[in-house]
Amino acid sequence: MSSPEVPSLDEPPPDLDQVLPTVVDHVALARLYGEPLFKLPQDLYIPPDALQVFLEAFEGPLDLLLYLIRKQNFNILDIPMAAVTRQYLAYVEEIRAGNLELAAEYLLMAAMLIEIKSRMLLPPKKVAEGEEAEDPRAELVRRLLEYEQMKLAAHRLAEVPQYGRDFLRAAVYVEQALVPRFPDVQAIDLQSAWRDILKRARLVQHHRISREELSVREHMSIVLRQLQGRRFVEFGELFDVGRGMPVLVVTFIAMLELAKETLIELTQAEAFAPIYVRLAYSPS
């Protein structure tokens, strides 16, 4: 097995111009596998149909004919059929080279142009005295004029502002409810507020053993007196935590009775907000 050749120290170093690109300060023309290319390769092959440029796009044979006539300022009532047919056939040949199916419609019009040109070369038919000979181009001129009118009308319609393309319908939401409607107090919210009252009562409770007769009706009157002349009272302000647990329980039962008899209302500004109590009637 032969060992790889080692360059001799006496040999000159390789030419850097053959290793590095000659132009390093300019922008690369392209990148091939991540490497910059500063000049086109000599063996680069570009297929003939790799790039196609259409300078004009036509919507059909009549559109192409109208373009050729208007571009060269021909009189549409006196079309030079030889020049127009020659230019038209040159364009059709370009289409046939790339898309034969698209060229079928254009070939039909080409046959019509050749027929008109041939009829113009023949002597005109004899007609009665006082009548003019029929121009072979008359039918083609009529179709071209109608097509031009439709094309101009479509262009004017396209310039009209359209909904969804040029403008959108304005949508404005107006709140209709003028009187604010507070959310209803749920049983679980009332239960949570009652737990807070009990927690505060346990902090100041006394271990006094005594017998006290408490009246629910009496505490109903006390709650109503506390609410008179006031618009809203917070739920916790109606409980006197210093009087012990029995008074708190009776006061809570009294409030439930008042709410049951629709004498008071329990409201909230929003969900999880403090609960407020107010009279459900206007005292005389």
Buried (B, 14 or more C-beta within 10 A) or exposed (E): EEEEEEEEEEEEEEEEEEEEEEEEEEEBEEEEEEEEEBEEEEEEEEEEEEEEEEEEEBEEBBBBBBBBBEEEEBEBEEBEBEEBBEBBBEBBEEBBEEEEEEBEEBBEBBEBBBEBBEBEEEEEEEEEEEEEEEBBBEEBBEBBEEBBEEBEEEEEEEEEEEEEEEEEEEEEEEEEEEEEEEEEBEEEBBEEBBEEBBEBBEEEBEEEEEEEEBEEEEBBEBBBEEBEEEEEBEBBEBBEBEBBEEBBBBBBBBBBBBBEEEBBBBBBEEEEEEBBBEBBEEEE
